[in-house]
Amino acid sequence: MYVYNEHDQKIIEERVAQFRGQTDRYLAGEIAEDEFLPLRLQNGLYIQRLAPMLRIAVPYGLLNSKQFRKLAHIARTYDKGYCHITTRQNIQFNWPQLEEVPDILAELAEVQMHAVQTSGNCIRNTTSDQFAGVAQDELEDPRPWCEIIRQWSTFHPEFAFLPRKFKIAVCGTKGDRAAIQVHDIGLQIVKNDDGEMGFKVLVGGGLGRTPVIGSVIREFLPKEHLLTYLDAILRVYNRHGNRANKYKARIKILVRAWKPDVFAHEVEAEWDNIKETPASLTDEEINRVKSFFTAPDYQPVDDNDAEKELTKLSGEHLAFSKWLQRNITAHRVPGYAAVTLSLKPTGVAPGDITDQQLDAVADLADQYSLGEIRTTHNQNLVLADVKKSDLFELWQKAKAGGFATPNIGTLTDMICCPGGDFCSLANAKSIPVAEALQRKFDDMDYVYDLGDLSLNISGCMNACGHHHVGNIGVLGVDKKGEEFYQVQLGGSSDSDTTLGKVLGPSFGREEMPEVIEKILNVYIENRQGDELFLDTYRRIGLNPFKESVYAKDH
């Protein structure tokens, strides 16, 4: 992973000192509330329903064990003993004291972490595939390109105050595990007919109040021109984005209003003026960044022997067998596997992890995965480099730590924003709905029979829970001061990205388990063979689900 040099470290330390002074002056009454607001947002600090919330940047979801232990220390010392993993792979603390936030930032700087540009109208954390660098289906590791974008975008003076927040995602596979089609800019690494690596560029995707699937504006961008082309896109948006209405300020609104071909023409015209400037990437710079992401020194493992032993242990331990089926992803190096640690046990808010668990995961990473941990879009964790011969022992320790639930990709591996329990923007609570569904569908045999199925919950139209792209999406809405929940069906964030369709009128919170059960019953009654929920929905359409859910009981 990328390691700060002396300049990186100095910049972050100076930012901490600057914000400490700003906070002290605000608390002393020398800075007004409206003046302090943009200053705190630039440092990841929100004021939520009950307390401040501090969002920590986790570039493309990559952390080391030392950083994880620092997060555990912060959770114990400055918060209430836990933190939350977001759908953008970042970390949130929900209970810091305002006067202690500079101390938290200073401690983060000790381990090369910060909260810069995790909020505000700027370029946010660049996200990627949680299996980047180890995936068997990968064309090229996207992490060096994410790091190049991170270095370009951090403190970029031209794009510090955009019309609205801005999000970029990069994937290195044909299959999309980074949801690039619902980002302001989505980049897919591709190879042209001459065998050269470059990028397919999508622009104008996003969820929230107006969900839009991004449009391809360039089929192939040579890799050396990545930053100049991003500059051109951002410049066009910065000039023409709607600053008068924040609900119409995202780039997706501009692209849709102009049409993608017009927007692409404007970008190409802007790019013509800057693509041959010193901002073009040199091979030397690309290789410098790539040098931080070289393959580790993998130990030789006899893959056949390891597989035989796993088959034997699976036959002896059914729970281990289920864990292997659901929580293990194939690795590009024979004898190794990527392990997903589930943060979705029943009764725990999806994505929450305690200080003790943070320390335990750091220990597992050191012992079994070369000291590295990854956060995921689905609010789980990944140990990416585990020897197959260590999987049984790792499973036993993960089970003791509370993060070996064998449910990855299933109904109970649901995405859920903090909702009205914390967020001041939320219309309704999300966490109680998630818990009610976890308890309703606690029969794992039933859950496994349903197969792969995504259920995403958002507490408001900002869609932090990505409800638009869940196979089943739940949106909290406000009806005359009362909390209700709207259901959407048919969404997907995979390569065939689709936006869900609203089922019909919303429901009360207590109705939600029964509503979801009726939806699942329609799927079970209509599926053909091993057909997944999304395939059945696409074949039979919305009406059978609607008829079942809204049918009058006689």
C-alpha positions, 0 to 999 in steps of 0.5 A: 500500500502507499506509504507517505513521504515527508511531504505527505506527512507534513501536509497532513500534520499542518492541516491538523494544526490548522484545524486545531486553531480553527476549533479553538477559536470557534469554541472561544466564540471568535468564529461564527457558526456559519464560518466554522461550517465549511472549515469542519466539513473540509475536515470530515466533521458533521453535526448529526442528530445527537452528536458530531460525526467524524468520517475518516478517509480510507483510500480505496478501502485499504488499511494496515493492522497498525491503522486498525489498532489506532482506530480501536484506540480512538473508538475506546478513548474518544468514542463509545467503543465502536465505529461504522464502515460506510458504503464508500469504504470509509470509517465513521465515528458517531460520538466524538466530542467537538473539542477532542476532534483535533486530538483524534486527527493528530492521532490519525496522522501518526499512522498516515490517516486523515479526514480530509475531503470526506465531506464538502463539495469536493472530490471525495474518497476514490473507491474500488474493488475490495479484491483489487490486486488478488482477483482472478478476473482482473485485467490490471490492479486498479489501486495504483490508479486510485492512488494517482487520482487521490494524489491529484485530487487532494487539496486540488485548488481548482476543485475545492469548492465544486457545485456539489460533492463528487465521487470517482470509482475505478475497476479493473475487471469486466465484471463491476465490483465498484459500482462505477455506473452510479458514480459521478465518474466511473473508470474501467480499465480496458485493453484496446486492439493494440494491447494497450491498457487504458480506461473506458470513461463513464460520467453522470451516474449517481443515486440520491434524489435523482438516480441516474446510470452513468453514460460512456463518454469515451470508450478508450482513454490512453493511460497517460492522459488520465489526469488531464481528461479528469481535469477537463471533465471537472472544469466543464462541470465546475463552470456549468454545474448548477450552483443555485439549486443544490438538488440540481447541482450534481454532474448527473443533472448537467449531463442529462440536461445537455445529453451525453454526446454534448457533454462529451463534446465539451469535455473533448474541446476542453481536453484539447487545450490541456492534454499535451501539458506537463500534467500528462502522466509519465511512465516514470510516475506511473511506475513510481506509484505502482511500486507501492502495490507490487505482489507480496512474497507469497509462500509456496502452498500445495494447492491440491493438498490444501484443497483436499484438507479443506474438503475433509474439514468441510465434511466434518464441520458443516458450519465451516463448509457454509463459511467456505461457500459464502465468505471465500473468494478465489485468489489469483495465486494458487494456494491462497484465498481472499476471506470476507469477514462479515459484520452482519450478525443479528442484532448489530447495526450492519457495518458496526465494529467494536474496538475489541473486534478492531484489535482482533481483526488486526491480529488476524491480519498480522497472523494470516494476511500480511498485515493488511485489511480492506473495507468493502462497499457492503460494509464488511472486511476482507483479508485478501491474502490468506493461505488455504492451509490457514483457513480452518484456523482463521475461521475458528478465531473469526467465529470467536470474534463474532465476524464469521457469519456465513452470509456474504451475498445473501439476504442478511448481508444487507447494506444499511445507512445509520438512518434516523438513529444518528443522521440529521438528514434521515426521514426514518430509522434504518437500523431497527428495520435491518434488525427486524429483518435479520430476526425474521429471516434467521433460518440460514437454510432458508436464506441459502435457498434464496441464493444471492440477493441484495437488500439495501436500506436508506433512511432518506433520499440521499441513498447512503444505503444504495437502495436504488441498486438493491435487488430489494431496496427500502427507503425511509420516508416521512408522512406527516411526521410519521416514519414509513418505508417505500419498497423498490425491486429489481435494482443492481449495481453489477455490470448490468446496473439497473435502478429499482422500481417502486412497488407501490405505497409505503408501509409502517415499520412493523409491516416490513418483515411481512412485506419482505416475506411476501416478496420472497414468496413470490420469487420462490413460487415463480423461480425456474431451477436455480434462477436468482431473485433478480433474474426471476424479477426481470422475467415476470416483472413487478406486477406479481410482487405488487399483487401479492403484497397489496392483496386484501386478506379475506 
